[in-house]
Amino acid sequence: MGIRARDRKAEGTMDIRRIHTPVMLDRCVELLAPALQNDGAVLVDATLGMGGHAEAFLERLPNIRLVGLDRDTDALRIAGERLARFGDRVTLVHTVYDAIGEHAKGASGILFDLGVSSLQLDEAERGFAYAKDAPLDMRMDQSSGVTAAEVLATYSEGQLRRIFERYGEEKLAGRYARAIVQARAQAPLERSGRLVEVLQEATPAAVQRAGHPAKRVFQALRIEVNRELNVLADAIPAAMGALTVGGRIVVMSYQSLEDRLVKQAFAAASASTAPAGLPVELPEHAPRFRTLTKGAEMADEAERAANPRAIPVRLRAAERVRDDQRSAAR
Ligand SMILES: C[S@@+](CC[C@H](N)C(=O)[O-])C[C@H]1O[C@@H](n2cnc3c(N)ncnc32)[C@H](O)[C@@H]1O
């Protein structure tokens, strides 16, 4: 159910503009604005976070309405406060974004800024950061689902190895899974500090690691706990299917597994479905989308220097150029 931003109480004094700088903001506006020219055009921000992108869109495009989704109730509360001044131009929804098909029907623009928010990383007690000792929770939606501590306590050694390999692309996945199973036989692994110790002890001194030894394991646990890749694999095609003709979608990914999913979804939608060998392409075989970016775009030097969050970003965008086969035939 939607929650009107204006109904939210103004509270808190946190300087959210200082905590989080929206990534590739000008480029997002440049790519989406052409699709958002009509009065009342709807932009769906599928990853509202602290509302940084949302606020800029509402300011720069006074004709649009915004639907903001997030699975994190803290993010919705903070963004609701920040966006309250836009009144009923804003509707916020607490949901996992694989339900986007239902919330974005007829939208002219959709934005995904994937991953964890600066708020989630800064709130030490949520256990996302290996640099801060905290209970191993890692759920973006703290009202449901299993925590990272439960994953570490219940998964078999083989399951742990697989998630570290698959979601962390961790070369020492087997060694780390074994160390975790040995450590949990002594005492449950409930805090990030203890997990970091176990991983550090299991890392051979001779192995050169790019970054912190715990980085990839923490990423893998976060992806598993929040089912991030499964949800994304459903959400991108659903979002594309909900866009109006002429509508545009922008997706910013922060790791290669996400970016690969986005790339594949865009490639499938922007390819002709004509069987090989047909002399002429029939209209129903024409691509439904055209890509607006050549490969994935990265943030420029200046932004990367000013905002470390922008360093890994990969941005892809596409435009819907025709309806799907069924509605076109009607
Ligand atoms: C990087 S932040 C967005 C930051 C935002 N663009 C801004 O400028 O403030 C990503 C947000 O997406 C949310 N999120 C991640 N996965 C989600 C999912 N599957 N469904 C709904 N929200 C999700 C997170 O809770 C987080 O608040």
The ligand as an ORCA input file, in Angstrom:
! r2SCAN-3c Opt
* xyz 0 1
  C      22.155      2.459     -3.148
  S      20.703      2.673     -2.246
  C      19.818      3.870     -3.151
  C      20.282      5.262     -2.914
  C      19.405      6.322     -3.552
  N      19.471      6.270     -4.999
  C      19.768      7.696     -3.053
  O      20.255      8.519     -3.839
  O      19.562      7.989     -1.859
  C      19.845      1.213     -2.586
  C      18.551      1.048     -1.830
  O      17.857     -0.014     -2.474
  C      17.216     -0.793     -1.496
  N      17.082     -2.135     -2.039
  C      18.074     -3.005     -2.347
  N      17.569     -4.137     -2.828
  C      16.202     -3.975     -2.827
  C      15.121     -4.799     -3.216
  N      15.332     -6.027     -3.691
  N      13.873     -4.321     -3.106
  C      13.650     -3.063     -2.632
  N      14.640     -2.238     -2.241
  C      15.895     -2.688     -2.330
  C      18.121     -0.747     -0.289
  O      17.365     -0.993      0.887
  C      18.687      0.673     -0.368
  O      17.956      1.549      0.436
*
